[in-house]
Amino acid sequence: MSDGFTEMVRTAQGFFARLGETNTKAFFEAHKALYVEEIRKPCELLADLFAEDLARLTGKPHGPKLFRIHRDVRFSKDKTPYKTHQHILWSRPGMDAAPAWFFGIAPEGCVMGMGVIGFEKDTLATYRGMIAREGDALTDEIDAAAADVGAALADWGAPPLKRVPQPYDADHPHADLLRRKSFALRAHLPDGWEDHGLLPSMVQTATGLLPVWRRLGAHFGT
C-alpha cells in the first residue's frame, strides 16, 4: 500500500528532469511554488519520519538534513545554479565520524546509501586497520547486502588511491578497500516500492545495510 509519498517522488523526478534541461533562475522561479509545496515540504516530513524509523532500527538517535537545491558555485567551473536531485542525510548528532544514511531522488530513480563520505587522517587509519583485521567479515556482509537489497560499493567521496597504502602489501586480499578514502554502500529501492510504500521500502533497504552499519559503527563511534 502506498504511503502517500509516491506522488511526491514522481513530481520530483519530473521537476528535476525539466530543470536539468535549462537549469536557469527563470525556470526555477516560475516553478518555485511547486518545488516548495510538492517536493521540499513532503521531503521534510519524509526526513522526520525516517529519522524515527532509523532510531527504531539502529537503537540510536539520528538527525535529518535536507540539502538545499541551490548549488555552491564559488569554487566550481560548473556555474549552473541548481541541483537536479533532492538529497537527504541522516546522521548521529554531534558524531561527525559515525556512518550516516542517505536518500536521493533523481530523474533516473531513487537511491539509498550508508557510509562515511571522507575519512579524516585519524579515522582513515582506523578504517584501514579495520579492513586489515576484519576485511573478510566485512566483504561477507557486503556480499550479503548485495544479495539482499542489491547494494554495491558507491563511488562517492574522494577517488581511491592508485596504490595500496603502506604498510599493507600491494597484493593484499582487500586491496580495493584499503585504497579507498571513503566507504559507502548504495542501493536502489526494491522493485514495486510504489505498491509497498516509500517509507517501508526505505526501511527494507536500510535493514539490508544494517550489518555493515553496525561494523562501521563499532569503530566510528555509534
C-alpha positions in Angstrom: 0.0 0.0 0.0 1.3 3.4 -1.0 2.1 5.7 2.0 1.4 9.0 0.2 5.0 9.8 -0.9 4.7 8.1 -4.3 3.3 11.2 -6.0 5.9 13.4 -4.4 8.6 11.2 -5.9 7.1 11.3 -9.4 6.6 15.0 -9.2 10.2 15.5 -8.1 11.5 13.3 -10.9 9.6 15.2 -13.5 10.6 18.6 -12.0 14.3 17.8 -11.8 14.2 16.4 -15.4 12.8 19.6 -16.7 15.1 21.7 -14.5 18.1 19.8 -16.0 17.1 20.8 -19.5 17.8 24.5 -18.9 18.9 25.0 -15.2 18.1 28.7 -15.1 16.8 31.0 -12.5 13.9 31.9 -14.8 12.7 28.3 -14.8 13.1 27.8 -11.1 11.4 30.9 -10.1 8.4 30.0 -12.4 8.2 26.6 -10.7 9.4 27.5 -7.2 5.9 27.1 -5.6 5.7 23.6 -7.0 9.1 22.7 -5.7 8.4 24.1 -2.2 4.9 22.8 -1.7 5.1 19.4 -3.6 8.7 18.4 -3.1 10.6 20.2 -0.4 7.8 20.2 2.3 6.9 16.5 1.7 10.7 15.6 1.8 10.9 17.4 5.2 8.2 15.2 6.5 9.8 12.2 5.0 13.1 13.1 6.6 11.5 13.4 10.1 9.6 10.1 9.7 12.6 8.1 8.5 14.7 9.5 11.4 12.2 7.8 13.7 12.4 4.6 11.7 16.2 4.7 11.9 16.1 5.3 15.6 14.0 2.1 16.0 16.1 0.2 13.5 19.5 1.1 14.9 18.7 1.9 18.5 20.4 5.2 18.1 19.0 8.7 17.5 19.5 10.3 14.1 19.0 13.8 12.9 17.8 14.6 9.4 19.2 17.2 7.0 17.5 18.2 3.8 20.0 19.6 1.3 19.2 22.9 -0.4 18.6 23.0 -4.1 21.0 25.9 -4.7 24.5 24.8 -5.8 27.6 26.4 -4.3 29.3 27.6 -7.4 32.0 29.8 -5.8 34.8 27.3 -6.5 33.3 25.3 -9.3 33.8 25.6 -13.0 30.2 24.4 -13.4 28.1 27.6 -12.8 24.7 26.0 -13.2 22.7 27.4 -10.2 20.6 24.4 -9.2 20.9 20.8 -8.3 18.9 18.4 -10.3 18.2 16.0 -7.5 17.0 16.1 -3.9 19.3 14.6 -1.2 18.5 13.9 2.4 21.1 12.8 5.1 20.6 11.3 8.5 23.5 11.3 10.9 24.2 10.9 14.6 24.0 14.3 16.3 27.4 15.5 17.3 29.2 12.5 15.9 30.7 13.6 12.6 32.8 10.4 12.1 29.9 8.0 12.5 28.4 6.4 9.4 25.4 8.3 8.0 22.4 7.3 5.9 21.5 8.9 2.6 18.5 9.1 0.3 18.3 10.7 -3.1 15.6 11.4 -5.7 16.7 12.0 -9.3 15.0 11.7 -12.7 16.5 8.2 -13.1 15.4 6.8 -9.8 15.7 6.7 -6.0 18.8 5.6 -4.2 19.5 4.7 -0.5 23.0 4.8 0.9 25.0 4.4 4.0 28.6 5.0 5.0 31.3 7.6 5.8 32.0 10.0 2.9 35.5 11.1 3.5 37.8 9.8 6.3 40.0 12.3 8.2 43.6 11.4 8.8 43.0 9.6 12.1 39.8 7.9 11.0 41.4 6.8 7.8 44.0 4.9 9.8 41.2 3.4 11.9 39.4 2.4 8.7 42.5 0.7 7.2 43.1 -1.1 10.5 39.5 -2.4 10.4 40.0 -3.6 6.8 43.2 -5.4 7.8 41.6 -7.2 10.7 38.0 -7.6 9.6 38.1 -7.5 5.8 36.9 -11.0 5.3 33.9 -10.5 7.6 33.1 -7.1 6.0 33.2 -8.4 2.5 30.9 -11.2 3.5 28.4 -8.6 4.8 28.8 -6.5 1.6 28.0 -9.6 -0.4 25.0 -10.4 1.8 23.7 -6.8 1.3 24.2 -7.2 -2.4 22.1 -10.4 -2.4 19.5 -9.0 -0.1 18.9 -5.4 -1.4 21.1 -5.1 -4.4 23.7 -3.0 -2.6 27.1 -2.1 -4.1 30.1 0.0 -3.2 29.5 3.6 -4.1 31.9 5.9 -5.8 31.0 8.9 -3.5 33.7 11.0 -2.0 37.4 11.3 -3.0 38.7 8.9 -5.6 40.7 5.9 -4.3 44.4 5.8 -4.2 46.2 4.3 -7.2 48.3 2.1 -4.9 47.7 0.2 -1.7 49.0 2.4 1.1 51.9 1.4 3.3 52.4 -0.8 5.3 50.0 -3.1 3.5 51.1 -5.4 0.7 50.3 -4.5 -2.8 48.6 -7.9 -3.3 46.6 -7.6 -0.1 43.3 -9.6 -0.5 41.3 -6.4 0.3 43.5 -4.0 -1.7 40.5 -2.4 -3.3 39.0 -1.5 0.1 42.4 -0.3 1.5 42.8 2.1 -1.4 39.5 3.9 -0.5 39.4 7.3 1.2 35.7 6.9 1.9 33.3 4.0 2.3 29.7 3.8 1.4 27.2 1.3 0.0 24.3 2.3 -2.3 21.2 0.5 -3.4 18.2 1.3 -5.5 14.8 0.9 -3.9 13.3 -2.6 -4.4 11.1 -3.3 -7.4 7.5 -2.5 -6.7 8.3 0.1 -4.0 5.4 2.2 -5.2 2.9 -0.5 -4.1 4.6 -1.2 -0.8 5.2 2.5 0.1 8.3 4.6 0.1 9.0 4.6 3.9 8.6 0.8 4.2 10.8 0.3 1.2 13.5 2.6 2.7 13.3 0.7 5.9 13.7 -2.6 4.0 16.7 -1.3 2.2 18.3 0.1 5.4 17.7 -3.2 7.1 19.8 -4.9 4.4 22.6 -2.4 5.0 22.4 -2.6 8.8 25.1 -5.3 9.4 27.7 -3.1 7.6 26.5 0.0 9.5 27.0 -1.9 12.8 30.5 -2.9 11.9 31.4 0.6 10.9 29.8 1.9 14.0 31.9 -0.3 16.2 34.9 1.7 15.0 33.5 5.1 14.4 31.5 5.9 17.4 27.9 4.9 17.1 
